[in-house]
Amino acid sequence: MIKNIIGNKIYIFDKLSSTMDKSKELINNGVSNGTVIVARYQTKGRGSNNRDWISEGNDALFSIILDIDKSKVNLLSIVSAYSVLSMFEDILSNETINIKWPNDVLVNGKKISGTLIENVIHGNKVKSVIGIGININSRHKSTNNFIYPSVSLIELIGKEFDILTVIEMYLSKFSVYYSKLINNKIDIENISKNLYGLEKKVSFRTNYLNKKNNSNDLYKIINLNKDGTLRVEDSNGDKINLSASEISN
């Protein structure tokens, strides 16, 4: 059963360069499907688009190693983000929680979690590493320099959380939705309802687009497709699909 696979082995480190790097090291040495790597500190943590993920030891920083079919890789970041959203729905009340496609979770328009997927293809199988960062007990300065400023659980609720407990809560949620993904039972239509900017116009970074000269245009979000791509409408009224997969051979 999937719930017995995810987190079947959990390695906890005080400090790593990044949980992603450690995961790849373990893959090279042979590691079981569903293994989780946790770090209190990361010296070279990274997010999507090669951005640094900076944390002072107050947040959840971990990775999951998975064996997955290539056809399902594009949905991994969405499943991970939806697992975070579902977990927060159990913790938070009267807050607006959304998925900012393809890999972030926002609470009241502020980023509280991000996911990074790195994959290596072996025939029809993919060894995927999901890196997750969740702001738990960190404090974030108010700023207008970012489109999506950050927020944490302690700032929303006013009390500290045990980081390992939050990770366990996430793994429990992820086990449920990952099982649905593997068994072709994931409810994309329901997940689409939680998209940030649904039926509104938003901009996307260049590397999400097939045409770089359209990178500064606004696109109306329509819905998620079954393969994890995003259906949008451009300024000309044309409907296109955007993909954010990051697969390396």
Phi, psi and omega per residue, in radians:
M1 nan 2.538 -3.093
I2 -1.043 -0.695 -3.086
K3 -1.115 -0.360 3.085
N4 -1.585 -0.161 3.131
I5 -1.589 -0.841 -3.100
I6 -1.195 2.050 -3.123
G7 1.419 0.325 3.111
N8 -1.098 -0.501 2.981
K9 -2.322 2.303 3.123
I10 -2.219 2.101 3.083
Y11 -1.786 2.214 -3.117
I12 -2.035 2.180 -3.114
F13 -2.128 2.557 3.073
D14 -1.271 -0.707 -3.110
K15 -2.568 2.375 3.055
L16 -2.443 2.814 2.968
S17 -1.096 -0.820 2.984
S18 -2.917 2.676 3.104
T19 -1.192 -0.453 3.092
M20 -1.155 -0.799 3.129
D21 -1.087 -0.754 3.137
K22 -1.128 -0.645 3.122
S23 -1.074 -0.771 -3.136
K24 -1.149 -0.608 3.073
E25 -1.109 -0.748 3.136
L26 -1.187 -0.616 3.097
I27 -1.074 -0.745 3.135
N28 -1.115 -0.485 -3.135
N29 -1.627 -0.043 -3.106
G30 1.561 2.068 -3.091
V31 -2.582 2.614 -3.067
S32 -1.364 2.635 3.081
N33 -1.040 2.308 3.112
G34 1.624 0.035 3.130
T35 -1.120 2.458 -3.122
V36 -2.061 2.374 3.100
I37 -2.068 2.194 -3.095
V38 -2.085 2.444 3.063
A39 -2.320 2.443 3.045
R40 -1.344 -0.722 3.108
Y41 -2.177 2.564 2.997
Q42 -2.205 2.257 3.134
T43 -1.521 -0.389 3.137
K44 -2.406 0.768 3.122
G45 -1.116 2.534 -3.115
R46 -2.393 2.633 3.065
G47 -1.977 -2.816 -3.139
S48 -1.209 2.719 3.124
N49 1.005 0.580 3.073
N50 1.077 0.405 3.069
R51 -1.364 2.556 3.052
D52 -1.258 2.463 3.011
W53 -1.906 1.817 -3.031
I54 -1.704 2.237 3.092
S55 -2.524 2.539 -3.102
E56 -1.822 0.495 3.088
G57 1.536 0.217 -3.094
N58 -1.921 0.113 -3.024
D59 -2.207 2.953 3.105
A60 -1.509 2.060 -3.141
L61 -2.225 1.965 -3.066
F62 -2.762 2.847 3.115
S63 -2.332 2.678 3.086
I64 -2.167 2.313 3.107
I65 -1.745 2.231 -3.053
L66 -2.345 2.547 2.922
D67 -1.706 2.139 -3.047
I68 -2.558 2.598 3.099
D69 -1.214 2.507 -3.095
K70 -0.988 -0.565 -3.074
S71 -1.161 -0.275 -3.071
K72 -1.894 -0.018 -3.052
V73 -1.071 -0.720 -3.090
N74 -1.085 -0.333 -3.113
L75 -1.610 -0.154 -3.049
L76 -1.061 -0.807 -3.102
S77 -1.136 -0.624 3.114
I78 -1.189 -0.747 3.119
V79 -1.104 -0.703 3.109
S80 -1.123 -0.819 3.142
A81 -1.094 -0.702 3.141
Y82 -1.176 -0.551 3.079
S83 -1.144 -0.704 3.071
V84 -1.109 -0.819 3.136
L85 -1.008 -0.805 -3.136
S86 -1.080 -0.686 3.107
M87 -1.112 -0.772 -3.131
F88 -1.154 -0.539 3.100
E89 -1.102 -0.469 3.092
D90 -1.407 -0.375 -3.062
I91 -1.717 -0.740 -3.007
L92 -1.743 2.623 3.051
S93 -2.271 2.553 3.107
N94 1.059 0.526 3.082
E95 -2.091 2.588 3.091
T96 -1.623 2.045 -3.077
I97 -2.029 2.222 -3.105
N98 -2.399 2.775 2.986
I99 -1.692 2.125 3.011
K100 -1.629 1.807 -3.076
W101 -0.922 2.387 0.121
P102 -1.794 -0.107 -2.916
N103 -2.542 0.137 -3.107
D104 -1.944 2.746 3.025
V105 -2.118 2.286 -3.141
L106 -1.990 2.484 2.987
V107 -2.082 2.072 -3.075
N108 0.948 0.652 3.100
G109 1.415 0.100 3.140
K110 -2.002 2.471 -3.063
K111 -1.322 2.210 3.107
I112 -2.067 -0.253 -3.109
S113 -2.724 2.599 3.072
G114 -2.466 2.690 -3.127
T115 -2.233 2.427 3.061
L116 -2.160 2.266 3.113
I117 -1.977 2.233 3.022
E118 -2.233 2.306 -2.997
N119 -2.276 2.630 2.997
V120 -2.233 2.224 -3.071
I121 -1.586 2.324 3.057
H122 -2.267 1.656 -3.091
G123 1.119 -2.146 3.113
N124 -1.624 0.031 -3.126
K125 -1.924 2.674 3.111
V126 -2.235 2.288 2.981
K127 -1.619 1.902 -3.076
S128 -1.837 2.471 3.015
V129 -2.050 2.075 3.090
I130 -1.735 2.072 3.060
G131 -1.768 2.203 -3.089
I132 -2.140 2.339 3.010
G133 -2.151 2.253 3.126
I134 -2.247 2.175 3.129
N135 -1.299 2.011 -3.060
I136 -1.910 -1.213 -3.042
N137 -2.010 0.248 -3.140
S138 -1.456 2.762 3.102
R139 -1.942 2.431 -3.066
H140 -2.189 2.270 3.130
K141 -1.255 2.459 3.069
S142 -1.218 2.326 -3.125
T143 -2.656 2.627 3.060
N144 -1.851 0.196 -3.099
N145 -1.416 -0.216 -3.119
F146 -2.087 2.512 3.096
I147 -1.098 -0.717 3.136
Y148 -2.132 1.609 3.105
P149 -1.132 2.880 -3.068
S150 -1.650 2.777 3.067
V151 -2.615 2.793 -3.141
S152 -2.297 2.941 3.123
L153 -1.074 -0.727 -3.108
I154 -1.118 -0.565 3.114
E155 -1.285 -0.508 -3.133
L156 -1.431 -0.633 -3.021
I157 -1.896 -0.485 3.103
G158 1.567 0.265 3.081
K159 -2.503 2.695 3.141
E160 -1.353 2.648 3.093
F161 -2.080 2.596 3.005
D162 -1.315 2.120 -3.016
I163 -1.100 -0.756 -3.131
L164 -1.126 -0.578 3.092
T165 -1.132 -0.722 3.109
V166 -1.129 -0.719 3.108
I167 -1.078 -0.731 3.108
E168 -1.094 -0.674 3.100
M169 -1.108 -0.743 3.115
Y170 -1.105 -0.827 -3.103
L171 -1.045 -0.615 3.097
S172 -1.118 -0.771 3.108
K173 -1.169 -0.784 -3.100
F174 -1.083 -0.663 3.121
S175 -1.007 -0.695 -3.129
V176 -1.153 -0.879 -3.039
Y177 -1.362 -0.509 3.055
Y178 -1.176 -0.664 3.079
S179 -1.074 -0.725 3.095
K180 -1.108 -0.683 3.116
L181 -1.092 -0.856 -3.111
I182 -1.082 -0.595 -3.091
N183 -1.695 0.276 3.081
N184 1.010 0.661 -3.138
K185 -2.107 0.240 -3.122
I186 -1.224 2.354 -3.062
D187 -1.633 1.487 -3.098
I188 -1.114 -0.650 -3.123
E189 -1.064 -0.733 3.131
N190 -1.210 -0.697 3.103
I191 -1.089 -0.668 -3.135
S192 -1.001 -0.560 -3.115
K193 -1.130 -0.305 -3.101
N194 -1.735 0.132 -3.124
L195 -1.213 2.373 3.043
Y196 -1.249 2.255 3.121
G197 1.452 0.266 -3.134
L198 -0.999 2.273 -3.116
E199 1.128 0.296 3.073
K200 -2.139 2.927 3.141
K201 -1.643 2.224 3.117
V202 -2.358 2.831 3.113
S203 -1.799 2.699 3.138
F204 -2.231 2.620 3.104
R205 -1.167 2.662 -3.039
T206 -0.930 -0.705 -3.024
N207 -1.262 -0.029 3.028
Y208 -1.608 -0.095 -3.002
L209 -1.988 2.607 3.071
N210 -1.339 -0.503 -3.127
K211 -1.973 1.882 -3.044
K212 -1.115 -0.520 -3.104
N213 -1.240 -0.120 3.097
N214 -1.727 0.169 -2.962
S215 -1.114 -0.417 -3.109
N216 -1.723 0.060 3.132
D217 -1.339 2.790 3.044
L218 -1.674 2.490 -3.124
Y219 -2.227 2.345 3.093
K220 -1.454 2.149 -3.135
I221 -1.341 2.203 3.139
I222 -1.737 -0.991 -3.141
N223 -3.061 3.011 2.988
L224 -1.497 2.457 2.997
N225 -1.511 2.889 -3.087
K226 -1.127 -0.356 3.140
D227 -1.635 0.084 3.099
G228 1.644 -0.141 3.058
T229 -1.306 2.827 -3.075
L230 -1.866 2.238 3.104
R231 -1.557 2.144 -3.118
V232 -2.354 2.908 3.067
E233 -2.086 2.225 -3.102
D234 -1.499 -3.101 -3.053
S235 -1.164 -0.284 3.107
N236 -1.613 -0.013 -3.117
G237 1.525 0.059 3.117
D238 -1.424 2.437 3.119
K239 -1.689 2.227 -3.123
I240 -2.342 2.845 3.095
N241 -1.904 2.315 3.108
L242 -1.850 2.397 3.128
S243 -2.085 2.450 3.141
A244 -2.160 0.398 -3.131
S245 -1.203 2.556 -3.119
E246 -2.246 1.221 -3.095
I247 -1.699 2.268 3.092
S248 -2.012 2.372 3.141
N249 -1.390 nan nan
